Amino acid sequence: MSTQSTYPLEPEASQLQPETPKAPGRQRRHTLPANEFRCLTPEDAASVFEIEREAFISVLGICPLYLEEIKHFLTLCPELSMGWFQEGRLVAFIIGSLWDQERLTQESMTLHRPGGHTAHLRALAVHHTFRGQGKGSILMWRFLHHLGRQPAVRRAVLMCEDALVPFYQTFGFRLVGPCAITLGSLTFKELQRSMWDHASRRRNSGS
Ligand SMILES: CC(C)(COP(=O)(O)OP(=O)(O)OC[C@H]1O[C@@H](n2cnc3c(N)ncnc32)[C@H](O)[C@@H]1OP(=O)(O)O)[C@@H](O)C(=O)NCCC(=O)NCCS
């Protein structure tokens, strides 16, 4: 797969505000959209890692995906990612991949299984200056909508620390128990969510 390929979202979801119309007789100005939601590419990896560095490394000493892993997954499965850009700057992101077993295992930390039907949500983070403004929630709902349009995806799964379980439950994720994956001394809960509701809406809307 070309690392140059981009996966724009459907028009109504990709841009919240239209660009200012061009004034007659004036040279076109290339303004960046106020808000843009799109799948990430390997070229976005440095911006993703910059957010991760502050969100995870400065707090936990580790992070879900290091720079080369970000590039790896954004090359293998960019369609399972989403970034929120404000005037061209990345403010929040989600990176996923596919998994093919009922539960997450230590192996799922490094593998993308293209034949799988479960979207493994590996990392979600909002730039620290934009937290607590509802951005994480908006991005998650948009991402779930985007996943629901992918016929291969029947389920979504993630792991998180205890404190974030209620946050993910608001998106329909169900706690399935302790996760088999540990990072150093950190332990996590595993949550799952069926994507059938999104899929049936897709079928009923005929899109
Ligand atoms: C977790 C995160 C993605 C949430 O994004 P956000 O834009 O700050 O969240 P929102 O403003 O949409 O908040 C939604 C709700 O989640 C709650 N919430 C947000 N972050 C939380 C946290 N770290 N612990 C517990 N609850 C949290 C909020 O209190 C809010 O609840 P409310 O509506 O009852 O007030 C963001 O805080 C972040 O990037 N954190 C650092 C990285 C991280 O921990 N990522 C998740 C890894 S599993």
The ligand as a Tripos MOL2 file, in Angstrom:
@<TRIPOS>MOLECULE
LIG
   48    50     1     0     0
SMALL
NO_CHARGES

@<TRIPOS>ATOM
      1 C1         -8.8850   10.6130   27.8740 C.3       1 LIG1
      2 C2         -9.0170   11.7290   26.8450 C.3       1 LIG1
      3 C3         -8.8270   11.1620   25.4290 C.3       1 LIG1
      4 C4        -10.4290   12.3270   26.9640 C.3       1 LIG1
      5 O1        -10.5700   13.3680   26.0410 O.3       1 LIG1
      6 P1        -11.1970   14.7700   26.4900 P.3       1 LIG1
      7 O2        -11.4340   15.5790   25.2790 O.co2     1 LIG1
      8 O3        -10.3320   15.3760   27.5430 O.co2     1 LIG1
      9 O4        -12.5510   14.2670   27.1610 O.3       1 LIG1
     10 P2        -13.9770   14.9230   27.1050 P.3       1 LIG1
     11 O5        -13.8520   16.4020   27.3150 O.co2     1 LIG1
     12 O6        -14.6840   14.4600   25.8710 O.co2     1 LIG1
     13 O7        -14.6000   14.2700   28.4220 O.3       1 LIG1
     14 C5        -15.6190   13.3170   28.3910 C.3       1 LIG1
     15 C6        -15.8040   12.7580   29.7740 C.3       1 LIG1
     16 O8        -14.7220   11.8800   30.1310 O.3       1 LIG1
     17 C7        -14.1830   12.2350   31.3880 C.3       1 LIG1
     18 N1        -12.7310   12.0740   31.3820 N.ar      1 LIG1
     19 C8        -11.8930   12.6390   30.5110 C.ar      1 LIG1
     20 N2        -10.6200   12.2760   30.8070 N.ar      1 LIG1
     21 C9        -10.6920   11.4810   31.8970 C.ar      1 LIG1
     22 C10        -9.7160   10.8090   32.6870 C.ar      1 LIG1
     23 N3         -8.3930   10.8940   32.4090 N.pl3     1 LIG1
     24 N4        -10.1260   10.0640   33.7280 N.ar      1 LIG1
     25 C11       -11.4520    9.9940   34.0150 C.ar      1 LIG1
     26 N5        -12.4180   10.6050   33.3040 N.ar      1 LIG1
     27 C12       -12.0350   11.3520   32.2700 C.ar      1 LIG1
     28 C13       -14.5330   13.6920   31.5530 C.3       1 LIG1
     29 O9        -14.5940   14.0130   32.9270 O.3       1 LIG1
     30 C14       -15.8610   13.8130   30.8640 C.3       1 LIG1
     31 O10       -16.9000   13.4500   31.7290 O.3       1 LIG1
     32 P3        -18.1490   14.4300   31.9640 P.3       1 LIG1
     33 O11       -18.7820   14.5690   30.6080 O.co2     1 LIG1
     34 O12       -18.9920   13.6740   32.9360 O.co2     1 LIG1
     35 O13       -17.5470   15.6930   32.4680 O.co2     1 LIG1
     36 C15        -7.9830   12.8780   27.0960 C.3       1 LIG1
     37 O14        -8.1730   13.3870   28.4020 O.3       1 LIG1
     38 C16        -6.5400   12.4660   26.9430 C.2       1 LIG1
     39 O15        -5.9770   12.5770   25.8450 O.2       1 LIG1
     40 N6         -5.8800   11.9790   28.0190 N.am      1 LIG1
     41 C17        -4.4980   11.5550   27.9870 C.3       1 LIG1
     42 C18        -4.3140   10.3160   27.1520 C.3       1 LIG1
     43 C19        -5.2080    9.1660   27.6170 C.2       1 LIG1
     44 O16        -5.3200    8.8730   28.8020 O.2       1 LIG1
     45 N7         -5.8250    8.5060   26.6240 N.am      1 LIG1
     46 C20        -6.6930    7.3520   26.8480 C.3       1 LIG1
     47 C21        -5.8880    6.0960   26.8320 C.3       1 LIG1
     48 S1         -6.9100    4.6610   27.0680 S.3       1 LIG1
@<TRIPOS>BOND
     1     1     2 1
     2     2     3 1
     3     2     4 1
     4     2    36 1
     5     4     5 1
     6     5     6 1
     7     6     7 2
     8     6     8 1
     9     6     9 1
    10     9    10 1
    11    10    11 2
    12    10    12 1
    13    10    13 1
    14    13    14 1
    15    14    15 1
    16    15    16 1
    17    15    30 1
    18    16    17 1
    19    17    18 1
    20    17    28 1
    21    18    19 ar
    22    18    27 ar
    23    19    20 ar
    24    20    21 ar
    25    21    22 ar
    26    21    27 ar
    27    22    23 1
    28    22    24 ar
    29    24    25 ar
    30    25    26 ar
    31    26    27 ar
    32    28    29 1
    33    28    30 1
    34    30    31 1
    35    31    32 1
    36    32    33 2
    37    32    34 1
    38    32    35 1
    39    36    37 1
    40    36    38 1
    41    38    39 2
    42    38    40 1
    43    40    41 1
    44    41    42 1
    45    42    43 1
    46    43    44 2
    47    43    45 1
    48    45    46 1
    49    46    47 1
    50    47    48 1
@<TRIPOS>SUBSTRUCTURE
     1 LIG1         1 GROUP 0 **** ****
